[in-house]
Amino acid sequence: MSTNPCAPFSLPEIVTALNNGVGMAAGETPLTITEARFTWPMAGTLLRLIDPEATAADIGQYDTLRAQIETGYAIPELPDDGRRWTRDQVSEAVNWAVDQGANAERGGCADDLDNLLVNAVMSLLDDPHAEFEDVAVENYGEEPETVSRWARDAAA
């Protein structure tokens, strides 16, 4: 996988990685992506990319997007408006959004399922064809079933 921190990613590429990464993480649990633990990071990542100074209080403006995700099971396609973000910027945004969502939705810190979400999104940003097995081995050095069990336990 490419991990060039300077590689520019478009909004459509980021949205695809978010949708597929969240789908991958949710797929290892009995949960669906309509759960707030997934819609919050999806909307929050976009917020943070657009406004790096955004706070958790600002996520309210993305409630419409969260509602669309909850009914459509994905972030709607967004046009390429020419803006680009580095891998580091995307990573910061996804991690921030996951942390804010964990605090807001569960009153705590990110857990194993949240970490899988982040790793899946970033892996898919680097390689859109990555599979769950790739994410498990490359990010955790573990067998996929072990990582899947961690995700299921965190979802319980």
C-alpha positions as CSV (number, residue, x, y, z in Angstrom):
1,M,0.0,0.0,0.0
2,S,1.1,3.5,-0.7
3,T,1.6,5.7,2.3
4,N,2.9,8.8,0.6
5,P,1.8,11.6,3.1
6,C,1.9,14.1,0.2
7,A,-0.4,12.2,-2.2
8,P,-3.4,14.5,-3.0
9,F,-6.8,12.9,-2.6
10,S,-10.0,14.4,-4.0
11,L,-13.3,14.6,-2.1
12,P,-14.8,11.8,-4.2
13,E,-11.8,9.5,-3.4
14,I,-12.2,10.3,0.3
15,V,-15.9,9.7,0.3
16,T,-15.4,6.4,-1.4
17,A,-12.8,5.3,1.2
18,L,-15.1,6.5,4.0
19,N,-18.2,4.6,2.6
20,N,-16.2,1.5,2.0
21,G,-14.2,1.6,5.2
22,V,-17.2,2.1,7.3
23,G,-19.0,-0.7,5.4
24,M,-16.0,-2.9,6.0
25,A,-15.9,-2.2,9.7
26,A,-19.6,-2.5,10.1
27,G,-19.5,-5.8,8.2
28,E,-17.5,-7.4,10.9
29,T,-20.3,-6.7,13.4
30,P,-24.1,-7.2,13.7
31,L,-24.4,-3.3,13.3
32,T,-25.3,-1.4,10.2
33,I,-23.8,1.8,9.1
34,T,-26.9,3.7,10.1
35,E,-25.7,3.5,13.7
36,A,-24.5,6.9,15.1
37,R,-21.2,5.3,15.9
38,F,-20.7,5.2,12.1
39,T,-22.7,8.2,10.8
40,W,-21.0,10.6,13.2
41,P,-17.4,9.8,12.0
42,M,-18.5,9.9,8.4
43,A,-20.1,13.4,8.7
44,G,-17.4,14.5,11.1
45,T,-14.6,13.6,8.8
46,L,-16.1,15.7,6.0
47,L,-16.6,18.6,8.4
48,R,-13.0,18.5,9.7
49,L,-11.6,18.3,6.1
50,I,-13.6,21.4,5.1
51,D,-12.9,23.2,8.3
52,P,-9.8,22.1,10.2
53,E,-10.7,24.3,13.1
54,A,-14.2,22.7,13.5
55,T,-15.3,21.5,16.9
56,A,-17.6,18.8,18.0
57,A,-20.3,21.4,18.5
58,D,-20.1,22.2,14.7
59,I,-21.2,18.7,13.8
60,G,-24.8,19.7,14.2
61,Q,-24.6,21.4,10.8
62,Y,-24.0,17.9,9.3
63,D,-27.2,16.4,10.8
64,T,-28.8,16.5,7.4
65,L,-25.9,14.5,6.0
66,R,-26.1,12.0,8.9
67,A,-29.8,11.6,8.1
68,Q,-29.0,10.9,4.4
69,I,-26.4,8.3,5.5
70,E,-28.9,6.7,7.8
71,T,-31.4,6.3,5.0
72,G,-29.1,5.8,2.0
73,Y,-26.4,3.7,3.8
74,A,-23.6,5.9,2.3
75,I,-22.4,9.4,2.0
76,P,-24.0,10.6,-1.2
77,E,-21.7,11.1,-4.2
78,L,-20.0,14.5,-4.0
79,P,-18.5,16.3,-7.0
80,D,-14.8,16.9,-7.4
81,D,-14.5,20.6,-6.7
82,G,-10.7,20.6,-7.2
83,R,-9.7,20.6,-3.5
84,R,-7.1,18.1,-2.5
85,W,-6.0,16.7,0.9
86,T,-2.9,14.9,1.9
87,R,-3.0,11.5,3.6
88,D,-2.0,13.1,6.8
89,Q,-4.9,15.6,6.6
90,V,-7.4,12.8,5.9
91,S,-6.0,10.7,8.8
92,E,-6.2,13.6,11.2
93,A,-9.8,14.2,10.1
94,V,-10.9,10.6,10.4
95,N,-9.3,10.2,13.8
96,W,-10.7,13.4,15.1
97,A,-14.2,12.5,13.9
98,V,-14.0,9.0,15.4
99,D,-12.8,10.4,18.8
100,Q,-15.6,13.1,18.8
101,G,-18.2,10.5,17.9
102,A,-17.0,8.1,20.6
103,N,-17.2,10.8,23.2
104,A,-20.6,12.1,22.0
105,E,-22.3,8.8,21.4
106,R,-20.8,6.6,24.1
107,G,-19.2,9.1,26.5
108,G,-15.8,7.5,26.2
109,C,-12.7,6.9,24.1
110,A,-12.4,5.2,20.7
111,D,-12.5,1.4,20.9
112,D,-11.4,-1.5,18.7
113,L,-14.3,-1.0,16.3
114,D,-13.5,2.7,16.0
115,N,-9.8,1.9,15.4
116,L,-10.8,-0.7,12.7
117,L,-12.9,2.0,11.0
118,V,-10.0,4.4,10.9
119,N,-7.6,1.7,9.6
120,A,-10.0,0.5,7.0
121,V,-10.7,4.0,5.7
122,M,-7.0,4.8,5.5
123,S,-6.1,1.4,3.9
124,L,-8.9,1.9,1.3
125,L,-7.7,5.4,0.6
126,D,-4.2,4.0,-0.2
127,D,-5.6,1.0,-2.1
128,P,-9.2,1.1,-3.1
129,H,-9.1,-2.7,-3.7
130,A,-8.0,-3.6,-0.2
131,E,-9.9,-6.4,1.5
132,F,-10.6,-6.9,5.2
133,E,-7.8,-9.5,5.3
134,D,-5.4,-6.9,4.0
135,V,-6.4,-4.4,6.7
136,A,-6.1,-7.0,9.5
137,V,-2.7,-8.2,8.5
138,E,-1.2,-4.9,7.5
139,N,-2.5,-2.7,10.3
140,Y,-2.6,-5.3,13.2
141,G,-0.3,-8.1,12.2
142,E,-3.1,-10.4,13.2
143,E,-5.3,-13.0,11.6
144,P,-8.5,-11.5,10.2
145,E,-10.7,-13.6,12.6
146,T,-8.9,-12.0,15.6
147,V,-9.5,-8.5,14.4
148,S,-13.1,-9.4,13.5
149,R,-13.6,-10.7,17.1
150,W,-12.3,-7.5,18.5
151,A,-14.7,-5.5,16.4
152,R,-17.7,-7.7,17.4
153,D,-16.7,-7.4,21.1
154,A,-16.6,-3.6,20.8
155,A,-20.0,-3.5,19.1
156,A,-21.6,-5.5,21.9
